[in-house]
Amino acid sequence: MKKLFLPLMALFLTSATAVPAHNPKVLVRSEAGDITIEVFLDQAPTTAANFLRYVDAGLYDGTTFFRTVTMNNQPRNKVKIEVIQGGQVAEGREFPPVAHETTQKTSLKHSDAVVSMARSNPGTATSSFFICIHDQPELDFGGRRNPDGQGFAAFGKVLSGMDVVRKIQRLPAKGQQLDPPVKIISVRRIGP
């Protein structure tokens, strides 16, 4: 009996002290409606932490969704994608860029509703993020959308509000620039 009791007691103590990990959830309130995002701090810790520091500092408040990419407004691109982009913080208010966290490293994929950081070169991502509309495998590591083949750093997924994302994508635009842009009222954590 004593031999059985000790392993059971150890198991109980381990499970009693273990705290389940939860990814934070964020509410993006925009003029077009609300979008709830789960931030994958567990899978993409560098990129997710970068996004959350902008959220926690209130720096996304008053920014905009400014870009829409549709199948019809990228005539020079051989590899076409569908996304909306927003959250560009004013120059001088941005945090330093973060290291590029590829989808090869995180195992995340740019599927429908995935949220990712915009960048030019690897290691240049700051505040601007985009939301995928439909699956976008060409944005993953090894994809052909960016000539360097490094893809983009996915870090979250829309839990509710894809109807708002699709509505924003269909709004009037000059080229890929929304005209007018859609104001982001606030971005706040709403869960653990």
BALOBA-1460 file (C-alpha; in Angstrom, 3 decimals):
// residues 192
<rec num="1" residu="m" x="0.000" y="0.000" z="0.000"/>
<rec num="2" residu="k" x="2.832" y="2.399" z="0.903"/>
<rec num="3" residu="k" x="4.507" y="1.738" z="-2.462"/>
<rec num="4" residu="l" x="1.335" y="2.738" z="-4.307"/>
<rec num="5" residu="f" x="0.610" y="5.742" z="-2.069"/>
<rec num="6" residu="l" x="3.861" y="7.647" z="-2.753"/>
<rec num="7" residu="p" x="3.575" y="7.670" z="-6.577"/>
<rec num="8" residu="l" x="-0.097" y="8.661" z="-6.325"/>
<rec num="9" residu="m" x="0.743" y="11.468" z="-3.890"/>
<rec num="10" residu="a" x="3.504" y="12.726" z="-6.210"/>
<rec num="11" residu="l" x="1.081" y="12.688" z="-9.135"/>
<rec num="12" residu="f" x="-1.516" y="14.616" z="-7.120"/>
<rec num="13" residu="l" x="0.989" y="17.265" z="-6.027"/>
<rec num="14" residu="t" x="2.308" y="17.694" z="-9.564"/>
<rec num="15" residu="s" x="-1.170" y="18.154" z="-11.052"/>
<rec num="16" residu="a" x="-2.311" y="20.395" z="-8.194"/>
<rec num="17" residu="t" x="0.588" y="22.820" z="-8.665"/>
<rec num="18" residu="a" x="0.626" y="22.784" z="-12.471"/>
<rec num="19" residu="v" x="-1.062" y="25.864" z="-13.895"/>
<rec num="20" residu="p" x="-2.666" y="25.343" z="-17.272"/>
<rec num="21" residu="a" x="-1.242" y="27.658" z="-19.910"/>
<rec num="22" residu="h" x="-3.722" y="29.863" z="-21.741"/>
<rec num="23" residu="n" x="-3.044" y="32.034" z="-24.726"/>
<rec num="24" residu="p" x="-4.136" y="35.662" z="-24.287"/>
<rec num="25" residu="k" x="-7.146" y="36.942" z="-26.182"/>
<rec num="26" residu="v" x="-7.369" y="40.443" z="-27.575"/>
<rec num="27" residu="l" x="-10.365" y="42.502" z="-28.701"/>
<rec num="28" residu="v" x="-9.794" y="44.808" z="-31.674"/>
<rec num="29" residu="r" x="-12.577" y="47.401" z="-31.781"/>
<rec num="30" residu="s" x="-12.802" y="49.148" z="-35.158"/>
<rec num="31" residu="e" x="-15.240" y="51.431" z="-36.944"/>
<rec num="32" residu="a" x="-16.254" y="48.413" z="-39.030"/>
<rec num="33" residu="g" x="-16.873" y="46.124" z="-36.026"/>
<rec num="34" residu="d" x="-15.096" y="43.975" z="-33.467"/>
<rec num="35" residu="i" x="-12.475" y="41.277" z="-34.052"/>
<rec num="36" residu="t" x="-11.362" y="38.861" z="-31.310"/>
<rec num="37" residu="i" x="-7.888" y="37.358" z="-31.686"/>
<rec num="38" residu="e" x="-6.177" y="34.541" z="-29.818"/>
<rec num="39" residu="v" x="-2.458" y="35.352" z="-29.502"/>
<rec num="40" residu="f" x="-0.265" y="32.221" z="-29.699"/>
<rec num="41" residu="l" x="2.233" y="33.114" z="-26.994"/>
<rec num="42" residu="d" x="2.939" y="29.401" z="-26.586"/>
<rec num="43" residu="q" x="3.932" y="28.765" z="-30.232"/>
<rec num="44" residu="a" x="5.299" y="32.129" z="-31.367"/>
<rec num="45" residu="p" x="6.659" y="33.689" z="-28.163"/>
<rec num="46" residu="t" x="8.835" y="36.399" z="-29.743"/>
<rec num="47" residu="t" x="6.267" y="37.672" z="-32.239"/>
<rec num="48" residu="a" x="3.296" y="37.308" z="-29.875"/>
<rec num="49" residu="a" x="5.137" y="39.199" z="-27.118"/>
<rec num="50" residu="n" x="5.949" y="41.952" z="-29.616"/>
<rec num="51" residu="f" x="2.265" y="42.314" z="-30.563"/>
<rec num="52" residu="l" x="1.182" y="42.272" z="-26.909"/>
<rec num="53" residu="r" x="3.623" y="45.008" z="-25.899"/>
<rec num="54" residu="y" x="1.902" y="47.315" z="-28.425"/>
<rec num="55" residu="v" x="-1.488" y="46.222" z="-27.064"/>
<rec num="56" residu="d" x="-0.461" y="46.771" z="-23.432"/>
<rec num="57" residu="a" x="1.049" y="50.186" z="-24.217"/>
<rec num="58" residu="g" x="-2.188" y="51.281" z="-25.959"/>
<rec num="59" residu="l" x="-0.230" y="52.105" z="-29.115"/>
<rec num="60" residu="y" x="-2.711" y="50.470" z="-31.503"/>
<rec num="61" residu="d" x="-5.492" y="52.803" z="-30.327"/>
<rec num="62" residu="g" x="-6.247" y="55.309" z="-33.075"/>
<rec num="63" residu="t" x="-4.294" y="53.464" z="-35.775"/>
<rec num="64" residu="t" x="-6.107" y="52.083" z="-38.816"/>
<rec num="65" residu="f" x="-6.657" y="49.171" z="-41.110"/>
<rec num="66" residu="f" x="-5.116" y="50.850" z="-44.135"/>
<rec num="67" residu="r" x="-4.460" y="48.120" z="-46.695"/>
<rec num="68" residu="t" x="-6.623" y="45.589" z="-48.486"/>
<rec num="69" residu="v" x="-5.154" y="42.994" z="-50.813"/>
<rec num="70" residu="t" x="-7.652" y="41.292" z="-53.109"/>
<rec num="71" residu="m" x="-7.299" y="39.021" z="-56.114"/>
<rec num="72" residu="n" x="-7.991" y="42.064" z="-58.337"/>
<rec num="73" residu="n" x="-5.614" y="44.732" z="-56.982"/>
<rec num="74" residu="q" x="-2.175" y="43.117" z="-57.303"/>
<rec num="75" residu="p" x="-1.634" y="43.014" z="-61.084"/>
<rec num="76" residu="r" x="2.183" y="42.958" z="-60.851"/>
<rec num="77" residu="n" x="2.340" y="40.049" z="-58.421"/>
<rec num="78" residu="k" x="2.688" y="36.557" z="-59.858"/>
<rec num="79" residu="v" x="1.857" y="35.114" z="-56.448"/>
<rec num="80" residu="k" x="-1.445" y="36.566" z="-55.257"/>
<rec num="81" residu="i" x="-2.665" y="36.744" z="-51.659"/>
<rec num="82" residu="e" x="-5.703" y="38.045" z="-49.783"/>
<rec num="83" residu="v" x="-5.191" y="39.983" z="-46.536"/>
<rec num="84" residu="i" x="-6.057" y="43.174" z="-44.718"/>
<rec num="85" residu="q" x="-3.311" y="45.085" z="-42.927"/>
<rec num="86" residu="g" x="-3.370" y="47.548" z="-40.057"/>
<rec num="87" residu="g" x="-1.827" y="48.726" z="-36.830"/>
<rec num="88" residu="q" x="0.981" y="50.885" z="-38.210"/>
<rec num="89" residu="v" x="2.137" y="52.952" z="-35.242"/>
<rec num="90" residu="a" x="3.506" y="56.434" z="-35.960"/>
<rec num="91" residu="e" x="7.233" y="56.626" z="-36.606"/>
<rec num="92" residu="g" x="9.114" y="57.394" z="-33.424"/>
<rec num="93" residu="r" x="6.526" y="55.614" z="-31.258"/>
<rec num="94" residu="e" x="7.459" y="52.095" z="-32.408"/>
<rec num="95" residu="f" x="9.429" y="49.624" z="-30.344"/>
<rec num="96" residu="p" x="12.634" y="48.246" z="-31.880"/>
<rec num="97" residu="p" x="12.078" y="45.518" z="-34.534"/>
<rec num="98" residu="v" x="12.020" y="41.889" z="-33.415"/>
<rec num="99" residu="a" x="13.836" y="38.822" z="-34.684"/>
<rec num="100" residu="h" x="12.029" y="37.021" z="-37.488"/>
<rec num="101" residu="e" x="10.172" y="33.978" z="-36.132"/>
<rec num="102" residu="t" x="9.443" y="31.833" z="-39.200"/>
<rec num="103" residu="t" x="6.585" y="29.391" z="-39.609"/>
<rec num="104" residu="q" x="9.259" y="26.696" z="-39.958"/>
<rec num="105" residu="k" x="10.247" y="27.509" z="-36.364"/>
<rec num="106" residu="t" x="6.704" y="27.839" z="-34.949"/>
<rec num="107" residu="s" x="4.866" y="25.219" z="-37.064"/>
<rec num="108" residu="l" x="2.066" y="27.756" z="-37.572"/>
<rec num="109" residu="k" x="0.605" y="28.167" z="-41.053"/>
<rec num="110" residu="h" x="-0.980" y="31.144" z="-42.784"/>
<rec num="111" residu="s" x="-4.437" y="29.600" z="-42.964"/>
<rec num="112" residu="d" x="-7.751" y="31.465" z="-43.086"/>
<rec num="113" residu="a" x="-8.067" y="33.929" z="-40.157"/>
<rec num="114" residu="v" x="-4.395" y="33.709" z="-39.105"/>
<rec num="115" residu="v" x="-2.803" y="36.943" z="-37.884"/>
<rec num="116" residu="s" x="0.822" y="37.691" z="-38.804"/>
<rec num="117" residu="m" x="3.374" y="40.511" z="-38.633"/>
<rec num="118" residu="a" x="4.107" y="42.600" z="-41.697"/>
<rec num="119" residu="r" x="7.760" y="43.160" z="-42.590"/>
<rec num="120" residu="s" x="10.097" y="44.132" z="-45.384"/>
<rec num="121" residu="n" x="13.341" y="42.251" z="-44.637"/>
<rec num="122" residu="p" x="13.608" y="39.529" z="-41.968"/>
<rec num="123" residu="g" x="14.034" y="41.158" z="-38.559"/>
<rec num="124" residu="t" x="12.284" y="44.417" z="-39.491"/>
<rec num="125" residu="a" x="8.777" y="43.718" z="-38.073"/>
<rec num="126" residu="t" x="7.521" y="46.348" z="-35.654"/>
<rec num="127" residu="s" x="3.797" y="47.105" z="-35.188"/>
<rec num="128" residu="s" x="1.953" y="46.471" z="-38.455"/>
<rec num="129" residu="f" x="0.021" y="43.199" z="-38.670"/>
<rec num="130" residu="f" x="-2.186" y="41.493" z="-41.232"/>
<rec num="131" residu="i" x="-5.067" y="39.008" z="-41.225"/>
<rec num="132" residu="c" x="-5.282" y="36.236" z="-43.819"/>
<rec num="133" residu="i" x="-8.454" y="35.758" z="-45.840"/>
<rec num="134" residu="h" x="-8.520" y="32.159" z="-47.057"/>
<rec num="135" residu="d" x="-5.437" y="29.926" z="-46.759"/>
<rec num="136" residu="q" x="-2.235" y="31.703" z="-47.815"/>
<rec num="137" residu="p" x="0.553" y="29.066" z="-47.956"/>
<rec num="138" residu="e" x="2.757" y="31.364" z="-50.054"/>
<rec num="139" residu="l" x="3.222" y="33.478" z="-46.897"/>
<rec num="140" residu="d" x="4.736" y="30.533" z="-44.977"/>
<rec num="141" residu="f" x="8.446" y="29.748" z="-44.799"/>
<rec num="142" residu="g" x="9.525" y="28.679" z="-48.296"/>
<rec num="143" residu="g" x="6.571" y="30.499" z="-49.872"/>
<rec num="144" residu="r" x="7.032" y="32.578" z="-52.989"/>
<rec num="145" residu="r" x="5.255" y="35.816" z="-52.022"/>
<rec num="146" residu="n" x="8.451" y="37.315" z="-50.593"/>
<rec num="147" residu="p" x="11.562" y="36.687" z="-52.721"/>
<rec num="148" residu="d" x="13.703" y="35.843" z="-49.660"/>
<rec num="149" residu="g" x="11.586" y="32.714" z="-49.009"/>
<rec num="150" residu="q" x="11.526" y="33.369" z="-45.255"/>
<rec num="151" residu="g" x="7.779" y="33.942" z="-45.151"/>
<rec num="152" residu="f" x="6.080" y="35.951" z="-42.443"/>
<rec num="153" residu="a" x="5.745" y="35.489" z="-38.687"/>
<rec num="154" residu="a" x="2.284" y="34.145" z="-37.851"/>
<rec num="155" residu="f" x="1.340" y="34.647" z="-34.202"/>
<rec num="156" residu="g" x="-2.432" y="34.461" z="-33.737"/>
<rec num="157" residu="k" x="-5.848" y="33.667" z="-35.141"/>
<rec num="158" residu="v" x="-9.199" y="35.425" z="-35.356"/>
<rec num="159" residu="l" x="-11.701" y="33.688" z="-33.074"/>
<rec num="160" residu="s" x="-14.646" y="35.905" z="-34.027"/>
<rec num="161" residu="g" x="-15.085" y="38.784" z="-36.434"/>
<rec num="162" residu="m" x="-13.997" y="37.292" z="-39.760"/>
<rec num="163" residu="d" x="-17.189" y="38.821" z="-41.164"/>
<rec num="164" residu="v" x="-15.709" y="42.211" z="-40.178"/>
<rec num="165" residu="v" x="-12.350" y="41.305" z="-41.762"/>
<rec num="166" residu="r" x="-14.072" y="40.358" z="-45.036"/>
<rec num="167" residu="k" x="-16.184" y="43.533" z="-44.928"/>
<rec num="168" residu="i" x="-13.015" y="45.636" z="-44.532"/>
<rec num="169" residu="q" x="-11.362" y="43.802" z="-47.441"/>
<rec num="170" residu="r" x="-14.296" y="44.765" z="-49.722"/>
<rec num="171" residu="l" x="-14.306" y="48.472" z="-48.827"/>
<rec num="172" residu="p" x="-13.332" y="51.099" z="-51.444"/>
<rec num="173" residu="a" x="-9.618" y="51.394" z="-52.083"/>
<rec num="174" residu="k" x="-7.159" y="53.208" z="-54.310"/>
<rec num="175" residu="g" x="-4.925" y="50.375" z="-55.388"/>
<rec num="176" residu="q" x="-4.341" y="48.520" z="-52.125"/>
<rec num="177" residu="q" x="-4.864" y="51.553" z="-49.858"/>
<rec num="178" residu="l" x="-8.280" y="51.668" z="-48.177"/>
<rec num="179" residu="d" x="-9.973" y="54.965" z="-49.007"/>
<rec num="180" residu="p" x="-10.756" y="55.994" z="-46.344"/>
<rec num="181" residu="p" x="-8.851" y="53.748" z="-43.920"/>
<rec num="182" residu="v" x="-10.828" y="52.043" z="-41.150"/>
<rec num="183" residu="k" x="-10.075" y="53.461" z="-37.704"/>
<rec num="184" residu="i" x="-8.981" y="51.045" z="-34.970"/>
<rec num="185" residu="i" x="-10.650" y="52.451" z="-31.868"/>
<rec num="186" residu="s" x="-8.873" y="50.278" z="-29.314"/>
<rec num="187" residu="v" x="-7.028" y="46.992" z="-28.868"/>
<rec num="188" residu="r" x="-7.245" y="45.409" z="-25.386"/>
<rec num="189" residu="r" x="-6.591" y="42.082" z="-23.703"/>
<rec num="190" residu="i" x="-9.849" y="40.376" z="-22.750"/>
<rec num="191" residu="g" x="-8.598" y="37.059" z="-21.424"/>
<rec num="192" residu="p" x="-5.633" y="35.379" z="-19.796"/>
